Every structure is written in structure tokens, then in C-alpha cells.
Amino acid sequence: MAIVDSAPTALGRLETLPSDWPVGFWSHWGVFTVVIIAFVLLMVMGFIWLERRGMGRMQARLGPNRAGPFGLLQPVADAIKVLLKENITPAQGDKIVHWLAPVVVFAPTLMIFAVVPFSDGALLADLNVGILYVVAISSISALGVFMAGWASSNKYSLVGAMRNIAAVVSYEIPLVVAIASVVLLTGSLSMNDIVLAQHIPFILLQPLGFLIFFISGCAEINRSPFDLMEADSELVAGFHIEYSGMRFAMFYLAEYSEAVIISAIITTLFLGGWRGPVLPPWLWFIVKVFIVFFVMVWTRTTLPRVRIDQLMALAWKFLFPLALINLFITGIELLTWPEALPWVMILVNIAITAVLVLLWSKFFKLGWGRVEV
């Protein structure tokens, strides 16, 4: 029995689009494929601009402001510059794998959006195992990163790729456990059903789950302060050191596409997705995605980069135990908590989150001894 009822409220809800909208399987597939590609590319350009301008303001500088009004065309200028550069393949590298790696990294970023709802029923495929599909497809990008590190015939790129694999394996576990807590609340793996169940955003009902998912997601996509795979001071740009031109642009595009994905999934799982008053559902979705990414930019500007041993310790000694405790507490509340008291549950879960984080931080130490690479 779920705490959150997914039935329509007294205010009603938007009418669900037909599964074959607009009239027919192929037209539905074609329209939403174009929408997904356009959405990802435009959001990536918006994210690049927001990050560079936002970090500029946070660091008391201007940021890009020459290409277009307020520097809005700077991402376009950067794309043209990169695409005009020569593609170089290492003489001792594996040329086929070197060429395939950027494709393997970028392709899953588009596939994941097939199950992300932009409105009630407005998605390419409403799978009943949608969130499981997201977890499975997102892991493919790590294979592309390892292919890039291996095929470059460069020890720095290989070390960066191995760090990426270690981070994905480590942080995928607390991330999936945090998702399991949301699935317990809704009783469904469908992304659309999860949004419909959020009459109260799950960030209030699952504050600890949100915190764990946000940190794990940032670590998986190499966002600062977890960007050890591309650490300039250590690995001279990491796994893509031997890439240039269009292939490097693919990695750059994939990096920000993954940020779009994490922001979209957090919006769907914890912020009520497209739900909101007054504004159109798709606009609410975009606004929430930008808010989540702004928090990522904020943490990048504020926090220093961690060491590789601290990166691993944070996953296994801090996030994973807290994720299990959160799942256990969620299960108890599902069995014992009255469904008529969700707001009391919000206060209780926020208090539990604060106590757990504070107490666990007393026992958990990042370590100041020997650093293991």
C-alpha cells in the first residue's frame, strides 16, 4: 500500500495524450524523436550558457558577453570552432574503437529521454519499467568512456577511464537504492505514473533520497567536485586527451547531455515533473530542469575537487549505508503510517535526514593518510 495516492485530485488533471498521438505509431515515433533531439541540443546550449555566465557572476567576473546579446550565441561559436578543427587519431591507438567511443557515449543520452514525460502522456514510450530502463541504458556510457581510454594508447587517458568505471560502479548502487525508495512510494516503475503520484513533491517526502540521488548522479556524470576523470592537474584532461575536432565535440555534447538527463530525472522523481499551476506542463518541466542544473553549477563554483580515495569512500562509507537506512525507513512508514497525515510525515523525514547526516558525519572520515590512486 503506497502512502501517496496516484488517483486524480479534486482539481482534476490534464487529459492523458493517446499512446499513438498524433495519429499512428510512426507519426508518434517521428514527432517525439524530433522533439527529443531538439530538446537535448537546445538544453545543452542553454546549460553551457547558464554555467559560464552563472559561474562568472559567482566569481565576480562577466563571463561570455560578446557573441550575441548577453553572450547567448557563445555556445554556437564554440561549436563552430570545434567542428572546424582537425580530427586526429593516435598512430598506436585502435582506430575503430577510437572512432566508436564518442558515439557509444552520446547515443544513450538520447535513448533515455524516450521514457521521460514532458506532460501527462507526452513521451515517446510509457514503459511500465521506465525507471529500470533509465538505469540500464545510462550504464552504457561508461563503456564508451572506457573504449576511449583504451583505444587512445595513452596512460593518462586509461587512468581517467578506469576512474570513471570505478565511480560508476560505486555510485550506481546508492543511486538505485534511492530510486527504490521512490518506487516504494508510488508502487510503479513508470516515469509517468511517478509524476502523477506526486501530489506532494517527493523531495519533501524523501529528502534523504533526493540528497543521495543528487550526489550520486553528479559523481556518475563527472560533475565537480567529482570530476577526477578529467582532472587537468593530474591527467591532462583525462580519458579524452587524444580527441579533437568533431569527436571531442561529441564528448563535450555528451557531458552536458548527461547533465540534462540527471536534471530531468531528478525533476521527474522528486520535483513533481511537469506538474504545476498556471504555466503549461512542458514549461514547468523545463523550469525545474534549469533549477536543478543551477544547483549543480552552484556546487561546482563552491566546493573544491575531492581526491580519488575520498570519492570512493564517500560512496561506500557514507551514501550506500544511508541509502539502505532510507529504504528501510520508507518501508516501515509504508506499513505503519496513516495515509491521511502526509505533512506530518514530511516533518518527520526532514528531521530523520538531518539527524542521520549529522550523526553519520561524526563516524565517517575521508581519511588523511596515504592516498591511493
C-alpha positions in Angstrom: 0.0 0.0 0.0 1.6 3.3 -1.1 1.5 6.4 1.1 0.9 8.6 -2.0 -2.3 8.1 -3.9 -1.9 8.4 -7.6 -5.7 8.9 -8.2 -6.7 12.3 -9.7 -7.3 15.1 -7.2 -10.4 17.3 -6.8 -8.7 19.8 -9.1 -8.5 17.2 -11.8 -5.6 16.6 -14.1 -4.6 17.1 -17.7 -6.1 14.7 -20.1 -3.6 11.9 -21.0 -2.4 12.0 -24.6 -3.3 8.9 -26.6 -0.4 6.4 -26.8 -0.2 6.9 -30.6 -0.5 10.7 -30.7 -0.5 12.3 -33.2 -2.5 9.6 -35.0 -0.4 6.5 -35.7 2.6 4.7 -34.4 5.1 6.1 -37.0 3.9 9.7 -36.7 4.1 9.4 -32.9 7.6 8.0 -33.2 8.7 10.6 -35.7 7.3 13.6 -33.8 8.8 12.6 -30.4 12.1 11.7 -31.9 12.5 15.2 -33.4 11.2 16.7 -30.1 13.8 14.8 -28.0 16.7 15.6 -30.3 15.8 19.3 -30.5 15.1 19.4 -26.7 18.5 17.9 -25.8 20.5 20.1 -28.2 18.7 23.3 -27.1 19.0 22.4 -23.4 22.7 21.7 -23.8 23.3 25.1 -25.4 21.2 26.7 -22.6 23.2 24.8 -19.9 26.5 25.8 -21.4 25.5 29.5 -21.4 23.9 29.3 -17.9 27.0 27.6 -16.4 29.5 30.0 -17.9 27.5 33.1 -17.1 26.4 31.8 -13.7 30.0 30.9 -12.7 31.1 34.3 -13.9 28.7 36.1 -11.6 29.5 33.9 -8.7 33.2 34.6 -9.2 32.8 38.3 -9.6 33.5 38.4 -13.4 31.5 38.9 -16.5 31.6 35.6 -18.3 31.0 35.4 -22.1 29.2 38.5 -23.3 30.4 39.2 -26.9 28.8 36.6 -29.1 25.1 37.7 -29.3 23.1 39.5 -26.7 24.3 38.6 -23.2 26.6 36.1 -24.8 23.7 33.8 -25.8 25.4 32.8 -29.1 28.7 31.8 -27.4 27.8 28.0 -27.4 27.2 28.3 -31.2 30.5 30.0 -31.7 32.3 27.3 -29.6 30.6 24.5 -31.6 31.7 26.1 -35.0 35.2 26.4 -33.7 35.5 22.8 -32.5 33.9 21.4 -35.6 36.4 23.1 -37.9 39.4 21.6 -36.1 41.2 18.5 -37.4 40.3 15.1 -36.2 43.5 13.3 -35.0 43.8 9.6 -34.3 46.9 8.3 -32.3 49.2 6.3 -34.5 49.4 3.5 -32.0 45.8 3.6 -31.0 42.9 1.3 -32.0 41.3 3.4 -34.8 38.0 1.7 -35.0 37.4 1.7 -31.2 38.7 5.3 -31.1 36.1 6.4 -33.6 33.2 4.4 -32.0 33.8 5.6 -28.4 32.1 9.1 -28.8 29.1 7.5 -30.4 28.7 4.9 -27.6 28.9 7.7 -25.0 26.4 10.0 -26.7 23.8 7.7 -28.1 22.4 6.5 -24.6 21.7 10.2 -23.7 19.1 10.4 -26.4 17.7 6.9 -25.7 16.9 7.7 -22.1 14.6 10.6 -23.0 12.3 8.1 -24.7 10.6 7.4 -21.3 10.9 10.9 -19.7 7.4 12.6 -19.8 7.2 16.3 -20.8 3.5 16.3 -19.9 0.8 13.8 -18.9 1.3 11.1 -21.5 3.6 13.3 -23.7 6.6 10.9 -24.1 7.9 8.5 -26.7 7.2 5.3 -24.8 5.4 4.9 -21.5 7.2 1.8 -20.4 5.9 0.1 -17.2 9.5 -0.4 -16.3 10.6 3.1 -17.3 13.0 3.9 -14.5 14.6 0.5 -14.8 15.1 1.2 -18.5 16.8 4.5 -17.5 19.2 2.8 -15.1 20.1 0.1 -17.7 20.7 2.5 -20.6 22.6 5.0 -18.6 25.3 2.5 -17.8 26.3 2.1 -21.4 28.0 5.5 -21.5 30.7 4.1 -19.1 31.6 1.5 -21.7 32.2 4.3 -24.3 34.5 6.2 -21.8 36.5 3.0 -21.2 36.7 2.5 -25.0 38.1 6.0 -25.4 40.7 5.5 -22.7 41.8 2.1 -24.0 41.9 3.0 -27.7 43.9 6.2 -27.2 47.1 4.3 -26.3 47.8 6.8 -23.6 48.3 6.0 -19.9 46.7 9.2 -18.7 43.5 8.6 -20.7 43.4 5.0 -19.5 43.7 6.1 -15.8 40.9 8.6 -16.4 38.7 5.9 -18.0 39.4 3.5 -15.1 38.5 6.2 -12.6 35.2 6.6 -14.4 34.4 2.9 -14.3 35.2 2.9 -10.6 32.9 5.9 -9.9 30.0 4.5 -12.0 30.2 1.1 -10.3 30.4 2.7 -6.8 27.8 5.4 -7.1 25.3 3.4 -9.2 24.4 1.4 -6.1 23.3 4.2 -3.7 21.6 5.8 -6.7 19.5 2.8 -7.5 18.6 2.3 -3.8 17.4 5.9 -3.7 15.3 5.2 -6.7 13.9 2.1 -5.0 12.6 4.3 -2.1 10.6 6.4 -4.7 9.3 3.2 -6.3 8.0 2.0 -2.9 6.1 5.2 -2.5 4.4 5.1 -5.9 4.1 1.3 -6.5 5.1 1.8 -10.1 8.3 1.9 -12.3 6.6 4.0 -14.9 8.1 7.5 -15.1 4.7 9.0 -16.0 3.0 7.2 -13.1 5.7 8.5 -10.7 4.9 12.1 -11.7 1.1 11.5 -11.4 1.6 10.2 -7.9 3.3 13.4 -6.7 0.5 15.5 -5.3 3.3 16.3 -2.8 6.7 16.5 -4.4 8.9 13.6 -3.3 11.7 15.9 -2.4 9.6 16.7 0.7 8.7 13.0 1.4 12.2 11.7 0.5 14.7 14.5 1.4 17.5 11.9 2.1 16.7 10.0 -1.1 16.9 13.2 -3.0 20.3 14.2 -1.5 21.7 10.7 -2.2 20.4 10.7 -5.8 21.8 14.2 -6.5 25.3 13.5 -5.1 25.4 10.1 -6.8 24.2 11.5 -10.1 26.8 14.3 -10.1 29.5 11.7 -9.4 28.4 9.5 -12.2 28.4 12.2 -14.9 31.8 13.6 -13.7 30.4 16.9 -12.4 32.5 18.9 -10.0 33.6 18.2 -7.3 33.8 14.6 -8.6 35.4 15.4 -11.9 38.6 13.4 -11.3 38.2 11.6 -14.7 39.1 14.9 -16.4 41.4 16.3 -13.7 43.6 18.8 -15.7 46.3 18.9 -13.0 46.6 15.2 -12.8 45.6 13.6 -16.0 45.9 16.4 -18.6 42.2 16.3 -19.5 41.7 12.6 -18.7 40.1 10.0 -21.0 39.5 12.3 -24.0 43.1 13.7 -24.1 43.7 12.2 -27.5 40.4 13.5 -29.0 40.0 16.6 -31.2 37.6 18.2 -33.6 34.2 16.5 -34.1 35.0 13.6 -31.8 35.9 15.8 -28.9 32.7 17.8 -29.6 30.7 14.6 -29.2 32.2 14.0 -25.7 31.6 17.6 -24.8 28.0 17.3 -26.0 27.5 14.0 -24.2 28.8 15.6 -20.9 26.2 18.3 -20.9 23.5 15.9 -22.2 24.1 13.7 -19.2 23.7 16.8 -17.0 20.3 17.4 -18.8 19.4 13.8 -18.1 20.2 13.9 -14.4 18.3 17.2 -14.0 15.3 15.7 -15.9 15.3 12.5 -13.8 15.6 14.4 -10.6 12.7 16.7 -11.8 10.6 13.6 -12.6 11.4 11.6 -9.4 11.5 14.3 -6.8 10.1 17.7 -8.1 6.8 16.6 -9.5 7.9 16.5 -13.1 5.7 18.6 -15.3 3.1 19.3 -12.6 2.5 22.9 -11.5 -0.1 25.7 -11.6 -0.8 28.4 -14.3 2.1 27.6 -16.6 1.9 24.9 -19.3 3.2 21.5 -18.1 6.2 21.4 -20.6 7.3 24.8 -19.4 7.1 23.7 -15.7 9.3 20.8 -16.6 11.9 23.0 -18.3 12.0 25.5 -15.5 12.6 22.7 -12.9 15.3 21.2 -15.0 17.1 24.5 -15.1 16.8 25.0 -11.4 18.4 21.6 -10.7 21.2 22.4 -13.1 21.8 25.7 -11.4 22.3 23.9 -8.1 25.0 21.8 -9.9 26.7 25.0 -11.1 26.5 26.4 -7.6 28.2 23.3 -6.1 30.9 23.4 -8.8 31.7 27.0 -8.0 31.6 26.5 -4.3 33.2 23.1 -3.5 36.8 22.0 -4.1 37.6 18.8 -6.0 37.9 15.7 -3.9 40.7 13.1 -4.1 40.1 9.7 -5.7 40.2 7.9 -2.3 37.7 10.4 -0.9 35.5 9.8 -4.0 35.4 6.1 -3.3 35.0 6.4 0.5 32.0 8.8 0.1 30.1 6.2 -2.0 30.8 3.1 0.1 31.1 4.5 3.7 28.5 7.3 3.6 26.0 7.2 0.7 25.4 3.5 0.5 24.7 2.9 4.2 22.4 6.0 4.3 20.6 4.8 1.2 19.9 1.4 2.8 18.7 3.1 6.0 16.4 5.4 4.0 14.9 2.4 2.1 14.3 0.6 5.4 12.7 3.7 7.0 10.5 4.1 3.9 9.3 0.5 4.1 8.4 0.9 7.8 6.5 4.1 7.0 4.6 2.4 4.2 3.4 -0.3 6.6 2.6 1.8 9.6 2.0 5.5 8.6 -1.6 6.7 8.2 -2.2 7.9 4.6 -4.1 10.9 5.9 -1.0 12.5 7.5 1.5 13.2 4.7 2.5 16.6 6.0 3.4 15.2 9.4 5.5 12.6 7.5 7.3 15.4 5.7 8.5 16.9 9.1 9.5 13.5 10.4 11.5 12.6 7.3 13.3 16.0 7.3 14.2 15.5 10.9 15.4 12.0 10.3 17.6 13.2 7.3 19.2 15.9 9.4 19.9 13.6 12.3 21.3 10.8 10.1 23.6 13.2 8.1 24.9 14.8 11.2 25.4 11.6 13.2 27.0 9.7 10.2 29.4 12.5 9.5 30.7 12.1 13.1 31.7 8.5 12.4 32.7 8.9 8.7 36.1 10.3 7.9 37.5 10.9 4.4 41.0 10.0 5.7 44.2 12.0 5.8 46.8 9.2 5.4 48.2 7.6 2.2 46.4 8.5 -1.0 45.6 5.5 -3.2 45.3 6.1 -7.0 
